Amino acid sequence: MRAEIKNQITQMNEQGIGYKKIASELNISIGSVRNALREKDEGAICKFCGKKLNFVEGKKRKVYCNDSCRYDYWNSQKKGGKPNEHGQFE
């Protein structure tokens, strides 16, 4: 895919336009839109602690930097918030 089309996709997505509308306006598939935006998302951060995530080509995309953050995030969702500075939920 050409760089100018990727830039158009990124700009349209930042304006809040959905995948289907972007695909129809640029006459490309929804999958192409999704892949272009996925490539753009290389600066992803951990959903719990905010550390930058490193992705491995061909592997599932990470959401958390490690298992500890994943457990803590899900526990915080059960208990309704983030932990305090001591790692305990209130």
C-alpha positions, 0 to 999 in steps of 0.5 A: 500500500502506498504511503499517501493512502496510509496517511489518508487512512490515519488522518481520517481515523483521527477525525473519528471516521470508522473503518467501513466509511474509510474503506468505501471512500478510498475504494479499499477493503476494510482489512486494508484499513485495519492493517494500515492502522495496526502498523501505525499503532507501534507506540502502544503502551501497557494498559495498566502501568503505561510502559511501552510495549514491544511487539514480535512479528507474527505474534499476538499483539500485547495489551499488558507488559507482563502477567503481573500487570495483567493480573493487577489490571483485572483485579482493579476492574473487579474492585473498581479502581487502580491500586494505591502506591503500596499496590493495595486496592481500597 
